């Protein structure tokens, strides 16, 4: 059997296409009119048909869509201007740019030059932050939509059909301003051009600078069908500088020449396209990752139809009334056949009884007897192909490398196994896909916008488990990774309420410093020196001394409570004296007590 016949059979040509897909035939006829349009290895319209009708494919695709593109994105600064080493970072960026552009080692910067460079970089970064935020917010073509929704819809196309495409619309400054999703069933690639042409590209010379450049390559046009007018429109490859007609796909020397030849004074040059595909050798199109399990997809669909058909065409009654010692009445056989066709099939007739009429036979010596015979053994008791259904579903999920829990099946999962499965999927499946998209945005789109001080970053799932989150915050604060003020801000997600900020000095420094009696920029009450510059060994000895003092005070307090209890004396005044004494003991050791009670 030839390859083409195998693909036609695998795509279910033996199953009638529903009316909702009838427009696909008209699209195919339009594409056949284009000379040289490349045919995809699998009909995208039929692939979408199977995604629509498969109970196993959609959960896997939706899991990809949500976990890869559904958590949003942010822009991150390349240089943190709040860090202490900001001057070193700026100097390294300037050094890298000069080396990569001139090939020579530059002279080191003076302190004054570093300060001026930091201030210049900071102003540029503020400008770019405002600009890139607005550009990303308005990147989607459709009014009211966001880049997140555009990414999710494109991801669905990418997983369902194997590829997705955006139409790029540039603004008056020549920058890509809007991106419009092109449905995959309306998109076709053209053969590569015979010759090479210059395609815009960018070369990064430092973490915060790039140089526009060009590369020679064989460009490829694309064609898509406008759903509004059902006509063919042409697109050129993203970064192709040439002027191309959107109606004929021909290249021209200038816009004026194109309008003159095609006799359309208002004709605009063709837009560009960005193409995302799942690579597969031998075709410029993408091939969906689940195509290897296509027989399982078809088999599960037909098994479901068999089970559905049982309810509509059940022909075995639950019981029969038999008459022995006689014979069937005249015409009884025909009535039984009609009864099965009209009164037993379907859900509403599920419990109807078949009655067989008979009459006694005068020649028979046996007395006529009426008997009720159950026929439940001959009925289908449960759905068929349950094992096949489960194994087929797992095989399809294996094509996506997803555990059951991400497909909505929570059987045989507990908290530990669920967390392990989610962590593995994040590391092995979702994160690499996000990185691919982020790399393209940072390498091609942001330089087109003139953005170099910020990077596009897709966001990952954020844990909302209060118990896990509280433990994480506690550990990070305890180890000095977070200061108490930051831990308090993060704790808002645990308690689902907003806390008032604490502006005290101890809340802005690591808790280990506070426990050691260090308050940045504050002099010791005893020595008059800055604890910030104290010897770590001395500080450790101070902490041990504080611990001994507190333990001794606690023992004395317990003994005093015992004496006061025996004497019946009120303890409030005495406790106040103890607290004051403890504070004085801390001051005597050269450690400033914490603010507050």
C-alpha positions as CSV (number, residue, x, y, z in Angstrom):
1,X,0.0,0.0,0.0
2,X,1.4,3.4,-1.0
3,X,2.3,6.1,1.6
4,X,-0.5,8.4,0.3
5,X,-3.1,5.6,0.7
6,X,-1.9,4.9,4.2
7,X,-2.3,8.5,5.2
8,X,-5.7,8.7,3.6
9,X,-6.9,5.6,5.5
10,X,-5.3,6.8,8.7
11,X,-7.1,10.1,8.5
12,X,-10.5,8.3,8.4
13,X,-11.6,8.8,4.8
14,X,-14.1,6.0,5.4
15,X,-16.0,8.2,8.0
16,X,-18.2,10.9,6.6
17,X,-17.1,14.4,7.3
18,X,-19.7,16.4,9.4
19,X,-21.4,19.4,8.0
20,X,-19.3,21.7,10.3
21,X,-16.2,20.8,8.2
22,X,-17.8,21.1,4.8
23,X,-15.9,24.4,4.2
24,X,-12.7,22.5,4.1
25,X,-13.4,21.1,0.6
26,X,-13.8,24.7,-0.6
27,X,-10.5,25.7,0.9
28,X,-8.7,22.8,-0.7
29,X,-10.1,23.8,-4.1
30,X,-8.8,27.3,-3.7
31,X,-5.4,26.1,-2.7
32,X,-5.2,23.8,-5.7
33,X,-5.5,26.8,-7.9
34,X,-2.2,28.1,-6.6
35,X,0.7,26.9,-8.7
36,X,3.3,25.3,-6.5
37,X,1.5,25.4,-3.1
38,X,2.9,22.6,-1.0
39,X,0.5,20.1,0.3
40,X,0.8,19.2,4.0
41,X,1.6,15.5,4.8
42,X,-1.7,15.3,6.8
43,X,-4.9,17.2,6.0
44,X,-5.2,19.8,8.8
45,X,-8.9,19.8,8.5
46,X,-9.1,16.0,9.2
47,X,-6.6,16.3,12.0
48,X,-8.9,18.9,13.7
49,X,-11.8,16.6,13.1
50,X,-10.1,13.9,15.2
51,X,-9.1,16.3,17.9
52,X,-12.8,17.4,18.1
53,X,-14.2,13.9,18.3
54,X,-11.5,12.2,20.4
55,X,-12.1,12.0,24.1
56,X,-8.4,11.2,24.7
57,X,-6.7,13.9,22.6
58,X,-8.3,17.1,23.9
59,X,-7.2,16.7,27.6
60,X,-3.6,16.3,26.6
61,X,-3.6,19.3,24.3
62,X,-5.4,21.4,26.8
63,X,-2.8,20.4,29.4
64,X,-0.1,21.7,27.1
65,X,-1.9,24.9,26.4
66,X,-2.5,25.8,30.1
67,X,0.8,24.7,31.5
68,X,3.0,26.2,28.8
69,X,1.3,29.5,27.8
70,X,-1.5,29.9,30.3
71,X,0.5,31.5,33.2
72,X,1.3,34.7,31.5
73,X,4.7,36.4,31.0
74,X,6.8,39.2,32.4
75,X,9.8,41.3,31.3
76,X,12.9,41.0,33.4
77,X,15.8,43.5,33.6
78,X,19.1,42.3,32.4
79,X,20.9,44.6,34.9
80,X,19.6,45.1,38.5
81,X,20.4,48.7,39.2
82,X,19.6,48.2,42.9
83,X,22.4,45.7,43.4
84,X,25.7,46.7,45.0
85,X,27.7,45.3,42.0
86,X,25.8,47.4,39.4
87,X,28.9,49.3,38.4
88,X,30.7,46.0,37.7
89,X,27.8,44.8,35.6
90,X,27.7,48.0,33.5
91,X,31.5,47.9,33.0
92,X,31.3,44.2,31.9
93,X,28.5,45.1,29.3
94,X,30.6,48.0,27.9
95,X,33.7,45.8,27.8
96,X,31.8,43.0,25.9
97,X,30.4,45.4,23.4
98,X,33.8,47.0,22.6
99,X,35.5,43.6,22.3
100,X,32.8,42.1,20.1
101,X,32.5,45.1,17.8
102,X,36.2,46.1,17.5
103,X,38.0,42.9,18.4
104,X,40.3,44.9,20.7
105,X,40.6,45.1,24.4
106,X,39.4,48.5,25.7
107,X,41.0,50.5,28.5
108,X,39.4,50.1,32.0
109,X,36.9,52.7,33.0
110,X,37.5,55.2,35.7
111,X,35.2,55.6,38.7
112,X,33.7,58.7,37.3
113,X,33.1,57.0,33.9
114,X,31.4,54.1,35.7
115,X,29.0,56.4,37.5
116,X,28.1,58.2,34.3
117,X,27.6,54.9,32.5
118,X,25.4,53.6,35.3
119,X,23.2,56.7,35.1
120,X,23.0,56.5,31.3
121,X,22.1,52.8,31.5
122,X,19.5,53.4,34.1
123,X,17.7,56.1,32.0
124,X,17.7,53.8,29.0
125,X,16.3,50.9,31.0
126,X,13.5,53.1,32.4
127,X,12.6,54.1,28.8
128,X,12.6,50.5,27.6
129,X,10.6,49.2,30.5
130,X,7.7,51.6,29.7
131,X,8.0,50.9,26.0
132,X,8.1,47.1,26.1
133,X,5.3,46.9,28.6
134,X,3.0,48.9,26.2
135,X,4.1,46.9,23.1
136,X,3.4,43.6,24.7
137,X,0.0,44.8,26.1
138,X,-1.1,45.7,22.5
139,X,0.6,42.9,20.6
140,X,-2.6,40.9,19.9
141,X,-4.4,41.9,16.7
142,X,-8.0,41.2,17.8
143,X,-9.5,44.0,20.0
144,X,-9.7,43.1,23.7
145,X,-7.4,40.1,23.3
146,X,-4.1,39.6,25.0
147,X,-0.8,38.0,24.0
148,X,-1.6,35.2,26.5
149,X,-4.8,34.3,24.6
150,X,-2.9,34.5,21.2
151,X,-0.2,32.2,22.6
152,X,-2.8,29.7,23.9
153,X,-4.7,29.5,20.6
154,X,-1.4,29.2,18.7
155,X,-0.3,26.4,21.1
156,X,-3.6,24.5,20.4
157,X,-2.9,24.7,16.6
158,X,0.7,23.7,17.2
159,X,-0.3,20.5,19.1
160,X,-3.4,19.7,17.1
161,X,-2.0,20.1,13.6
162,X,1.7,20.3,14.2
163,X,2.2,23.9,13.2
164,X,0.9,27.4,13.8
165,X,1.4,30.8,12.1
166,X,1.1,34.5,12.9
167,X,0.6,37.4,10.4
168,X,2.8,40.3,11.4
169,X,1.4,43.8,11.0
170,X,3.9,46.7,11.2
171,X,3.2,50.2,12.3
172,X,4.2,53.5,10.6
173,X,7.7,53.3,12.1
174,X,8.3,49.9,10.5
175,X,8.1,48.0,13.8
176,X,6.0,44.8,14.2
177,X,3.1,46.1,16.2
178,X,0.4,43.5,16.0
179,X,0.3,39.7,15.6
180,X,-2.7,37.9,14.1
181,X,-3.2,34.1,14.3
182,X,-3.8,32.3,11.0
183,X,-5.9,29.2,11.3
184,X,-3.8,26.2,10.2
185,X,-6.4,24.8,7.8
186,X,-6.3,28.2,5.9
187,X,-2.5,28.3,5.6
188,X,-0.1,26.8,3.1
189,X,3.6,27.1,2.4
190,X,5.1,27.8,-1.0
191,X,8.4,26.3,-2.3
192,X,11.7,28.1,-1.4
193,X,12.8,30.8,-3.7
194,X,15.4,29.9,-6.3
195,X,17.9,32.5,-5.3
196,X,19.2,33.9,-2.0
197,X,18.0,37.1,-0.5
198,X,18.9,39.2,2.5
199,X,16.8,38.6,5.7
200,X,17.0,40.9,8.7
201,X,18.7,39.5,11.8
202,X,20.4,40.7,14.9
203,X,23.7,40.0,16.5
204,X,24.1,40.4,20.3
205,X,27.3,42.1,21.2
206,X,26.7,42.3,25.0
207,X,23.9,41.4,27.4
208,X,22.3,44.8,26.8
209,X,23.3,45.7,23.2
210,X,22.9,44.2,19.7
211,X,23.8,45.2,16.1
212,X,21.4,44.9,13.2
213,X,22.7,42.5,10.5
214,X,21.5,40.5,7.6
215,X,21.9,36.9,6.4
216,X,21.6,35.4,3.0
217,X,19.0,32.6,2.8
218,X,16.4,31.1,0.5
219,X,13.2,32.7,1.6
220,X,9.8,31.0,1.5
221,X,6.5,32.7,0.7
222,X,3.2,31.5,2.2
223,X,-0.4,31.8,1.2
224,X,-3.6,31.9,3.2
225,X,-7.3,32.1,2.6
226,X,-9.2,35.1,3.8
227,X,-12.3,33.9,5.5
228,X,-14.1,37.1,4.7
229,X,-13.8,37.1,1.0
230,X,-12.5,33.5,0.4
231,X,-9.6,34.7,-1.7
232,X,-5.9,33.9,-1.6
233,X,-3.5,36.3,0.0
234,X,0.3,36.0,0.0
235,X,2.8,36.6,2.9
236,X,6.5,36.9,2.9
237,X,8.9,35.5,5.5
238,X,9.5,37.6,8.6
239,X,12.5,39.9,8.1
240,X,12.2,39.8,4.2
241,X,12.8,43.4,3.1
242,X,11.5,43.0,-0.5
243,X,8.3,44.5,-1.7
244,X,5.8,41.7,-2.5
245,X,2.2,41.9,-3.8
246,X,-0.3,40.3,-1.4
247,X,-2.5,39.3,-4.4
248,X,-0.1,37.8,-6.8
249,X,2.9,36.9,-4.6
250,X,5.3,38.7,-7.1
251,X,8.3,40.7,-5.9
252,X,8.8,44.3,-7.1
253,X,11.6,46.9,-6.9
254,X,9.3,49.4,-5.1
255,X,5.8,50.0,-3.9
256,X,5.2,52.4,-6.7
257,X,6.2,49.8,-9.3
258,X,3.9,47.2,-7.7
259,X,0.9,49.6,-7.9
260,X,1.8,50.5,-11.5
261,X,2.1,47.0,-12.8
262,X,-1.0,45.7,-11.0
263,X,-3.0,48.9,-11.7
264,X,-4.1,49.3,-8.1
265,X,-3.0,52.7,-6.7
266,X,-4.0,51.8,-3.1
267,X,-2.5,48.3,-3.0
268,X,-0.4,47.8,0.2
269,X,2.7,45.5,0.2
270,X,2.3,42.0,1.6
271,X,2.7,41.4,5.3
272,X,5.1,39.0,6.9
273,X,4.4,35.7,8.7
274,X,6.0,33.9,11.7
275,X,5.9,30.1,11.5
276,X,6.0,27.7,14.4
277,X,6.3,24.0,13.7
278,X,7.0,20.6,15.3
279,X,10.0,19.5,13.2
280,X,9.8,16.3,11.2
281,X,12.3,15.4,8.5
282,X,11.1,15.4,4.9
283,X,8.5,18.1,5.1
284,X,8.5,21.9,5.7
285,X,5.3,21.5,7.6
286,X,5.1,20.3,11.2
287,X,3.7,17.0,12.2
288,X,1.7,16.6,15.4
289,X,3.4,14.5,18.1
290,X,0.2,12.4,18.5
291,X,0.1,11.2,14.9
292,X,1.9,8.0,15.8
293,X,-1.1,7.0,17.9
294,X,-3.6,7.9,15.2
295,X,-4.9,4.2,14.9
296,X,-5.6,4.3,18.7
297,X,-7.5,7.6,18.3
298,X,-9.6,6.1,15.6
299,X,-10.1,2.8,17.5
300,X,-11.2,4.5,20.6
301,X,-13.7,6.6,18.6
302,X,-15.2,3.5,16.9
303,X,-15.3,1.6,20.2
304,X,-17.3,4.5,21.7
305,X,-19.7,4.3,18.7
306,X,-20.2,0.6,19.3
307,X,-21.2,1.2,22.9
308,X,-23.4,4.1,21.9
309,X,-25.0,1.9,19.2
310,X,-26.0,-0.7,21.9
311,X,-28.3,1.8,23.6
312,X,-29.9,2.8,20.3
313,X,-30.3,-0.7,18.7
314,X,-30.5,-3.1,21.6
315,X,-32.5,-6.1,20.3
316,X,-32.3,-8.6,23.1
317,X,-35.3,-8.3,25.5
318,X,-34.8,-8.8,29.2
319,X,-37.1,-11.8,29.4
320,X,-39.5,-13.8,27.2
321,X,-42.8,-15.6,27.9
322,X,-42.7,-19.1,26.4
323,X,-45.7,-21.3,25.8
324,X,-45.1,-25.1,25.5
325,X,-47.5,-27.9,24.6
326,X,-48.9,-25.8,21.8
327,X,-47.9,-23.8,18.8
328,X,-47.4,-20.2,17.7
329,X,-50.5,-18.4,16.7
330,X,-50.9,-17.4,13.1
331,X,-48.8,-14.4,12.1
332,X,-46.9,-14.5,15.5
333,X,-43.5,-14.7,13.9
334,X,-44.1,-11.5,11.8
335,X,-45.4,-9.7,14.9
336,X,-42.3,-10.7,16.9
337,X,-40.1,-9.3,14.2
338,X,-42.0,-6.0,14.1
339,X,-42.0,-5.9,17.8
340,X,-38.2,-6.2,18.1
341,X,-37.7,-3.5,15.5
342,X,-40.3,-1.0,16.9
343,X,-40.6,-1.7,20.6
344,X,-37.3,-3.0,21.9
345,X,-34.6,-0.9,20.3
346,X,-33.7,2.4,22.0
347,X,-33.4,3.6,25.5
348,X,-37.1,4.3,26.1
349,X,-37.9,0.6,25.3
350,X,-35.0,-0.8,27.4
351,X,-37.3,-2.7,29.8
352,X,-40.1,-3.8,27.5
353,X,-41.1,-7.5,27.6
354,X,-41.5,-9.8,24.6
355,X,-44.7,-11.8,24.8
356,X,-45.0,-14.9,22.5
357,X,-48.5,-16.0,21.8
358,X,-49.4,-19.7,21.3
359,X,-52.3,-22.0,21.3
360,X,-52.8,-25.6,22.3
361,X,-52.3,-28.4,19.9
362,X,-55.1,-31.0,19.9
363,X,-52.7,-33.7,18.6
364,X,-50.2,-33.1,21.4
365,X,-50.4,-35.3,24.5
366,X,-48.5,-32.7,26.5
367,X,-50.3,-30.1,28.5
368,X,-49.7,-26.6,27.3
369,X,-47.5,-24.7,29.7
370,X,-46.6,-21.0,30.0
371,X,-43.0,-20.2,31.2
372,X,-41.1,-16.9,31.8
373,X,-37.5,-17.2,30.6
374,X,-35.0,-14.5,31.5
375,X,-32.6,-13.4,28.7
376,X,-30.2,-11.3,30.8
377,X,-27.3,-13.6,30.0
378,X,-27.6,-12.8,26.4
379,X,-27.6,-9.0,27.1
380,X,-24.5,-6.8,27.2
381,X,-24.0,-6.1,30.8
382,X,-21.4,-3.3,30.6
383,X,-19.5,-1.2,28.0
384,X,-17.3,-3.2,25.7
385,X,-13.6,-2.6,25.1
386,X,-12.9,-1.1,28.6
387,X,-9.3,-2.5,28.7
388,X,-8.7,-1.4,25.2
389,X,-10.0,2.1,26.0
390,X,-7.7,2.5,29.0
391,X,-4.6,1.2,27.2
392,X,-5.3,3.3,24.2
393,X,-5.8,6.4,26.3
394,X,-2.5,5.8,28.1
395,X,-0.7,5.3,24.7
396,X,-2.0,8.6,23.4
397,X,-0.9,10.3,26.7
398,X,2.5,8.7,26.2
399,X,2.9,10.6,22.9
400,X,2.6,13.8,24.9
401,X,4.7,12.4,27.8
402,X,2.1,13.4,30.3
403,X,1.1,11.6,33.5
404,X,-2.5,10.7,34.1
405,X,-3.1,13.4,36.6
406,X,-2.6,16.1,34.0
407,X,-5.2,14.4,31.8
408,X,-7.8,14.6,34.6
409,X,-7.3,11.0,35.8
410,X,-6.5,11.0,39.5
411,X,-6.5,7.2,40.1
412,X,-3.6,5.7,42.0
413,X,-2.3,9.1,42.9
414,X,-1.4,10.5,46.4
415,X,0.1,13.8,47.3
416,X,3.7,12.6,46.9
417,X,3.3,10.9,43.6
418,X,1.2,13.8,42.3
419,X,3.8,16.3,43.2
420,X,6.5,14.2,41.6
421,X,4.5,13.8,38.4
422,X,3.9,17.5,38.1
423,X,7.5,18.3,38.8
424,X,8.7,15.9,36.2
425,X,6.3,17.2,33.6
426,X,7.4,20.8,34.4
427,X,11.1,20.0,34.0
428,X,10.9,17.6,31.0
429,X,8.0,18.8,29.0
430,X,6.6,22.3,29.7
431,X,9.7,24.3,30.6
432,X,11.7,23.5,27.4
433,X,8.7,24.5,25.3
434,X,8.5,27.8,27.1
435,X,12.2,28.4,26.7
436,X,11.9,27.9,22.9
437,X,9.2,30.6,22.6
438,X,11.1,32.9,25.0
439,X,14.2,32.6,22.9
440,X,12.4,33.5,19.7
441,X,10.8,36.6,21.4
442,X,14.2,37.7,22.8
443,X,16.2,37.0,19.7
444,X,13.8,38.4,17.0
445,X,10.9,40.4,18.3
446,X,12.4,42.5,21.1
447,X,15.3,43.6,19.0
448,X,12.8,44.7,16.3
449,X,11.3,46.9,19.0
450,X,14.7,48.2,20.0
451,X,14.6,46.5,23.4
452,X,17.9,45.3,24.9
453,X,17.8,46.0,28.6
454,X,14.9,43.6,29.2
455,X,14.1,40.0,28.4
456,X,10.8,38.3,27.8
457,X,10.1,35.5,30.2
458,X,7.1,33.1,30.3
459,X,5.9,32.6,33.9
460,X,5.8,29.2,35.5
461,X,3.1,27.7,37.8
462,X,3.1,29.3,41.3
463,X,2.4,27.1,44.3
464,X,-0.8,28.0,46.2
465,X,-0.6,25.3,48.8
466,X,-0.6,27.3,52.1
467,X,1.3,24.6,54.0
468,X,4.1,24.3,51.4
469,X,4.2,28.1,50.9
470,X,4.5,28.8,54.6
471,X,7.3,26.3,55.0
472,X,9.1,27.8,52.0
473,X,8.8,31.3,53.4
474,X,9.9,30.2,56.8
475,X,13.0,28.4,55.5
476,X,14.0,31.3,53.2
477,X,13.6,33.9,56.0
478,X,15.4,31.7,58.5
479,X,18.4,31.2,56.1
480,X,18.6,34.9,55.2
481,X,17.5,34.5,51.6
482,X,14.5,36.7,52.3
483,X,14.3,39.6,54.8
484,X,11.2,39.6,57.1
485,X,9.5,42.3,55.1
486,X,9.7,40.2,52.0
487,X,8.5,37.1,53.9
488,X,5.6,39.1,55.2
489,X,4.6,40.2,51.7
490,X,4.7,36.6,50.5
491,X,2.7,35.4,53.5
492,X,-0.3,37.3,52.1
493,X,-0.9,34.4,49.7
494,X,-0.9,32.0,52.7
495,X,-3.6,33.9,54.7
496,X,-5.3,35.4,51.7
497,X,-5.2,38.9,53.2
498,X,-3.1,42.0,53.0
499,X,-0.7,42.9,55.8
500,X,0.5,46.4,56.7
501,X,4.1,46.9,55.8
502,X,6.7,47.1,58.6
503,X,9.2,49.9,58.2
504,X,11.4,49.0,61.1
505,X,15.1,48.5,60.4
506,X,15.1,44.9,61.5
507,X,12.5,44.0,58.9
508,X,14.8,45.2,56.1
509,X,17.8,42.9,56.9
510,X,18.3,39.2,57.1
511,X,16.9,37.6,60.3
512,X,20.3,36.1,61.0
513,X,21.7,39.6,61.4
514,X,18.9,40.6,63.8
515,X,19.4,37.5,65.9
516,X,23.1,38.3,66.1
517,X,22.3,41.8,67.3
518,X,23.4,43.5,64.0
519,X,21.4,46.5,62.9
520,X,22.9,48.0,59.8
521,X,24.2,51.5,60.3
522,X,23.4,51.5,64.1
523,X,26.0,51.9,66.8
524,X,26.4,49.5,69.7
525,X,25.1,51.0,72.9
526,X,28.1,49.7,74.8
527,X,31.1,50.0,72.6
528,X,30.0,52.9,70.3
529,X,31.2,50.9,67.3
530,X,29.2,49.7,64.3
531,X,28.2,46.0,64.8
532,X,28.2,45.7,61.0
533,X,31.9,45.6,61.0
534,X,32.3,43.3,64.1
535,X,34.3,40.1,63.9
536,X,32.1,37.1,63.2
537,X,33.8,35.1,65.9
538,X,33.1,37.8,68.4
539,X,29.5,38.0,67.2
540,X,29.1,34.3,67.7
541,X,30.4,34.6,71.2
542,X,28.0,37.4,71.9
543,X,25.1,35.2,70.7
544,X,26.2,32.4,73.0
545,X,26.4,34.8,75.8
546,X,22.9,36.1,75.1
547,X,21.7,32.6,75.1
548,X,23.3,31.9,78.5
549,X,21.9,35.1,79.9
550,X,18.4,34.3,78.8
551,X,18.5,30.8,80.1
552,X,19.8,32.1,83.5
553,X,17.1,34.7,83.5
554,X,14.4,32.1,82.7
555,X,15.6,29.9,85.5
556,X,15.6,32.8,88.0
557,X,12.1,33.8,86.7
558,X,10.8,30.3,87.3
559,X,12.3,30.2,90.8
560,X,10.9,33.7,91.6
561,X,7.4,32.6,90.4
562,X,7.5,29.7,92.7
563,X,8.4,31.9,95.7
564,X,5.8,34.5,94.8
565,X,3.1,31.8,94.3
566,X,3.9,30.5,97.8
567,X,3.8,34.0,99.3
568,X,0.6,34.9,97.3
569,X,2.2,38.0,95.8
570,X,1.0,39.6,92.5
571,X,3.5,38.8,89.7
572,X,2.9,41.6,87.2
573,X,5.3,44.1,88.8
574,X,8.0,41.5,89.3
575,X,7.8,40.4,85.7
576,X,8.3,44.0,84.5
577,X,11.4,44.2,86.6
578,X,12.7,40.9,85.1
579,X,12.1,42.1,81.5
580,X,13.9,45.4,82.2
581,X,16.8,43.5,83.8
582,X,17.0,41.2,80.7
583,X,17.1,44.2,78.4
584,X,19.9,45.8,80.5
585,X,21.8,42.5,80.3
586,X,21.7,42.7,76.5
587,X,22.9,46.2,76.5
588,X,25.8,45.3,78.8
589,X,26.8,42.7,76.2
590,X,26.9,45.4,73.5
591,X,23.8,44.0,71.6
592,X,20.9,46.2,70.8
593,X,17.5,44.6,71.8
594,X,14.8,44.3,69.1
595,X,12.3,47.1,68.8
596,X,8.8,46.6,70.1
597,X,7.5,44.4,73.0
